[in-house]
Amino acid sequence: MSADAHTMDEVLAALADSRRRLIVRTLRDSDDDVLTVDELEGKITSKGEAVENTMGDQERVDVDLYHVHLPKLAEAGLVAFDTRNREVRY
């Protein structure tokens, strides 16, 4: 497998998830160059993401973004994710 094929596989795997596609669209369409995880969470939940407004559900979305979705997108080279500052760049 060539390096290009591996990269394409990573990109396709990252975009296979509907929430990750929503994250990429949200970042692409944002007027800001950089969003914090909290700002990104607010933008995706306002776009109809099915999440209740309870603290537990908001925390779950935050944890999923921080530990699952953003690292997967960063690994595929689709976003830059600074875990120290909790900032994301498309």
C-alpha positions in Angstrom: 0.0 0.0 0.0 1.4 3.4 -1.0 1.5 6.3 1.4 -1.1 8.1 -0.7 -3.5 5.1 -0.5 -3.0 5.0 3.3 -3.8 8.7 3.6 -6.9 8.3 1.4 -8.1 5.4 3.6 -7.6 7.6 6.7 -9.6 10.5 5.1 -12.4 8.2 4.0 -12.5 6.5 7.4 -12.6 9.8 9.2 -15.4 11.1 7.0 -17.5 7.9 7.3 -19.0 9.3 10.5 -21.8 11.8 10.1 -20.8 13.8 13.1 -17.2 14.2 11.8 -18.7 15.4 8.4 -20.7 17.9 10.3 -17.6 19.1 12.2 -15.7 19.6 8.9 -18.6 21.4 7.3 -19.0 23.6 10.4 -15.3 24.5 10.5 -15.2 25.1 6.7 -18.2 27.4 6.8 -17.1 29.3 10.0 -15.9 32.9 9.7 -13.3 32.2 12.4 -9.9 30.7 11.6 -9.8 28.9 14.9 -12.6 27.6 17.1 -12.3 26.3 20.6 -13.9 22.9 21.3 -16.7 24.7 23.2 -17.4 27.0 20.3 -17.4 24.1 17.9 -19.7 22.2 20.2 -22.1 25.1 20.3 -22.1 25.5 16.5 -22.8 21.8 15.8 -25.5 21.5 18.4 -27.2 24.6 17.0 -27.2 22.9 13.5 -29.7 20.3 14.7 -27.3 17.8 16.3 -29.6 15.6 18.5 -28.4 16.5 21.9 -30.4 17.4 25.0 -29.6 20.5 26.9 -28.6 18.7 30.0 -25.2 19.0 31.5 -24.5 15.3 31.1 -25.3 15.3 27.4 -23.2 18.4 26.8 -20.4 16.8 28.6 -20.7 13.7 26.5 -20.6 15.7 23.3 -17.5 17.6 24.6 -15.8 14.3 25.5 -16.7 12.7 22.2 -15.3 15.7 20.3 -12.1 16.0 22.3 -11.3 12.3 22.6 -12.8 10.7 19.5 -13.8 12.9 16.6 -11.2 15.7 16.6 -8.2 13.3 17.0 -9.5 11.2 14.2 -9.9 14.2 11.9 -6.5 15.5 12.9 -4.9 12.1 12.2 -6.4 12.2 8.7 -5.0 15.7 8.2 -8.4 17.3 7.9 -8.1 19.6 10.9 -5.4 20.9 13.2 -6.3 20.2 16.8 -4.3 21.8 19.6 -5.2 19.7 22.7 -3.4 22.0 25.1 -5.5 25.1 24.1 -8.5 23.1 23.0 -8.5 24.9 19.6 -9.4 23.5 16.2 -8.5 24.9 12.8 -9.8 23.6 9.4 
